[in-house]
């Protein structure tokens, strides 16, 4: 019988102890961290089919809230908690792998017939850390700019911004409308992406680091980008409570018509398209800064098998089921990502004009899509803890733009130069 649980931060400690002696030899515990009722329902269907094909196997699906997922997963894996299949972003790989908490999927992939259906990018990204397949991506996130057509028209604009200067002008103009704001800022977990877009736009940097291992975040141009974000918030171009917004709050702020702009991945299309029509919104590439180019991040989520798995062979077989072409394409359409398998030429879904902003970034030389530096063991801590806490402090007036950039620079430069020294 399949069961499903949801872990809160308080329940995590109790679950660690409780799970330690409960799992049976044929219990397959699958932990998901990107959860919606609809997506979890799809996972439950896949799990039910898997159970039907494997007599005596019980798939236990556990949902961990995204806002606290990094800390909870780190606690579970470090304590030896049984997790057979783990959903996670690529930025967690280094933290877990450096502590010997992930299984190398490479030998299995070499024998797995389904590997031939994967794109070359998927095969390459699977080995994003230490040239070892600790992780099999199931899809990719590319950040574009969503914009509200009626709000822009009401503010006197008939096209989305192409530059950060135009973006700032439009955001402030919309904010002059009664009860409206220009930008749906994301101040909580995951909000660092917006800060990076501003920094990359102002610096033209195609990565976080210079050749000597110093970060780009303390440069005058980077500080200018950080200050631009702070000014948008402090000047009233973003909602006051957006300092605490995560994914759901940001997306609802956009589709409710509260804000005219939102930088987001294609997964936000699911909620937005349910509530807004083609006349209400569209997507465009993220704005360019003075250098004339920008490096939006290409993020990814995928499946891994922790070393605490009690059924690693069964776990790999379950991942293989999740990655079958028909299933992966359905999964990608369902949650709004670029799939890990080849897209059929006659697939109408991904040819919809609403994807224009994303695919223009994929095709234009002005947009240098780069993955996060997943090789750094400190990446998860920086992205999901340090960057959130310090950027919120800056938005609330407790740090200046220069102090924020300098703190990020100090942490990241130390991490990068340590990695360089250890991996000469």
GINOR-V422066 format. One record per backbone hydrogen bond with DSSP energy under -0.5 kcal/mol. CO is the residue of the C=O (numbers start at 1). NH is the residue of the N-H. If there is no record, write none. Layout:
co=CO nh=NH
co=CO nh=NH
//
This chain:
co=3 nh=61
co=5 nh=63
co=6 nh=8
co=7 nh=65
co=8 nh=12
co=9 nh=13
co=10 nh=14
co=11 nh=15
co=12 nh=16
co=13 nh=17
co=14 nh=18
co=15 nh=19
co=16 nh=20
co=18 nh=21
co=19 nh=22
co=19 nh=23
co=24 nh=27
co=26 nh=28
co=26 nh=58
co=27 nh=29
co=28 nh=30
co=28 nh=60
co=29 nh=31
co=29 nh=84
co=29 nh=85
co=30 nh=32
co=30 nh=62
co=31 nh=87
co=32 nh=64
co=33 nh=35
co=36 nh=40
co=37 nh=41
co=38 nh=42
co=39 nh=43
co=40 nh=44
co=41 nh=45
co=42 nh=46
co=43 nh=47
co=44 nh=48
co=45 nh=49
co=46 nh=50
co=47 nh=51
co=48 nh=52
co=49 nh=53
co=50 nh=54
co=51 nh=54
co=54 nh=57
co=57 nh=59
co=58 nh=28
co=58 nh=60
co=59 nh=3
co=59 nh=61
co=60 nh=30
co=60 nh=62
co=61 nh=5
co=62 nh=32
co=62 nh=64
co=63 nh=7
co=65 nh=68
co=66 nh=69
co=68 nh=72
co=69 nh=73
co=70 nh=74
co=71 nh=75
co=72 nh=76
co=73 nh=77
co=74 nh=78
co=75 nh=79
co=76 nh=81
co=77 nh=80
co=81 nh=83
co=85 nh=31
co=86 nh=304
co=88 nh=302
co=89 nh=92
co=90 nh=93
co=91 nh=380
co=92 nh=96
co=93 nh=97
co=94 nh=98
co=96 nh=99
co=96 nh=101
co=97 nh=100
co=101 nh=307
co=103 nh=105
co=105 nh=109
co=106 nh=110
co=107 nh=111
co=108 nh=111
co=108 nh=112
co=112 nh=115
co=113 nh=116
co=114 nh=117
co=115 nh=118
co=117 nh=342
co=119 nh=123
co=120 nh=124
co=121 nh=125
co=122 nh=126
co=124 nh=127
co=125 nh=128
co=126 nh=134
co=126 nh=135
co=127 nh=131
co=128 nh=130
co=129 nh=132
co=132 nh=129
co=132 nh=134
co=133 nh=105
co=135 nh=137
co=136 nh=303
co=138 nh=340
co=139 nh=301
co=140 nh=338
co=141 nh=299
co=142 nh=144
co=144 nh=146
co=144 nh=264
co=145 nh=284
co=146 nh=262
co=147 nh=149
co=147 nh=282
co=148 nh=152
co=149 nh=153
co=150 nh=154
co=151 nh=155
co=152 nh=157
co=153 nh=156
co=162 nh=288
co=163 nh=167
co=164 nh=168
co=165 nh=169
co=166 nh=170
co=167 nh=171
co=168 nh=172
co=169 nh=173
co=170 nh=174
co=171 nh=175
co=172 nh=176
co=173 nh=176
co=174 nh=177
co=177 nh=180
co=181 nh=260
co=182 nh=261
co=183 nh=185
co=183 nh=239
co=185 nh=187
co=188 nh=191
co=190 nh=193
co=191 nh=194
co=191 nh=195
co=192 nh=196
co=193 nh=197
co=194 nh=198
co=195 nh=199
co=196 nh=200
co=197 nh=201
co=198 nh=202
co=199 nh=203
co=200 nh=204
co=201 nh=291
co=208 nh=216
co=210 nh=213
co=214 nh=210
co=216 nh=219
co=219 nh=223
co=220 nh=224
co=221 nh=225
co=222 nh=226
co=223 nh=227
co=224 nh=228
co=225 nh=229
co=226 nh=230
co=227 nh=231
co=228 nh=232
co=229 nh=233
co=230 nh=234
co=231 nh=235
co=232 nh=237
co=232 nh=238
co=233 nh=236
co=237 nh=182
co=237 nh=183
co=239 nh=242
co=240 nh=243
co=241 nh=244
co=242 nh=187
co=242 nh=245
co=245 nh=188
co=246 nh=250
co=247 nh=251
co=248 nh=252
co=249 nh=253
co=250 nh=254
co=251 nh=255
co=252 nh=256
co=253 nh=258
co=253 nh=259
co=254 nh=257
co=258 nh=181
co=260 nh=148
co=261 nh=184
co=262 nh=146
co=262 nh=264
co=264 nh=144
co=265 nh=268
co=266 nh=269
co=267 nh=270
co=268 nh=272
co=269 nh=273
co=270 nh=274
co=271 nh=275
co=272 nh=275
co=272 nh=276
co=277 nh=280
co=277 nh=281
co=280 nh=149
co=282 nh=147
co=284 nh=145
co=288 nh=164
co=289 nh=292
co=294 nh=296
co=294 nh=368
co=296 nh=370
co=297 nh=143
co=297 nh=299
co=299 nh=141
co=300 nh=90
co=301 nh=138
co=301 nh=139
co=302 nh=88
co=303 nh=136
co=304 nh=86
co=304 nh=306
co=305 nh=103
co=306 nh=309
co=311 nh=315
co=312 nh=316
co=313 nh=317
co=314 nh=318
co=315 nh=319
co=316 nh=320
co=317 nh=321
co=318 nh=322
co=319 nh=323
co=321 nh=324
co=324 nh=328
co=325 nh=329
co=326 nh=330
co=327 nh=331
co=328 nh=332
co=329 nh=333
co=330 nh=334
co=331 nh=335
co=332 nh=336
co=332 nh=337
co=337 nh=339
co=338 nh=140
co=340 nh=119
co=344 nh=347
co=346 nh=348
co=348 nh=351
co=349 nh=352
co=352 nh=355
co=353 nh=356
co=355 nh=359
co=356 nh=360
co=357 nh=361
co=358 nh=362
co=359 nh=363
co=360 nh=364
co=364 nh=367
co=366 nh=294
co=366 nh=368
co=367 nh=369
co=370 nh=298
co=372 nh=374
co=373 nh=376
co=374 nh=94
co=375 nh=377
co=376 nh=379
co=378 nh=382
co=379 nh=383
co=380 nh=384
co=381 nh=385
co=381 nh=386
co=382 nh=387
co=385 nh=389
co=386 nh=390
co=387 nh=391
co=388 nh=392
co=389 nh=393
co=390 nh=394
co=391 nh=395
co=392 nh=396
co=393 nh=398
co=393 nh=399
co=394 nh=397
co=400 nh=404
co=401 nh=405
co=402 nh=406
co=403 nh=407
co=404 nh=408
co=405 nh=409
co=406 nh=410
co=407 nh=411
co=408 nh=412
co=409 nh=413
co=410 nh=414
co=411 nh=415
co=412 nh=416
co=413 nh=417
co=414 nh=418
co=415 nh=419
co=416 nh=420
co=417 nh=421
co=418 nh=422
co=419 nh=423
co=421 nh=424
//
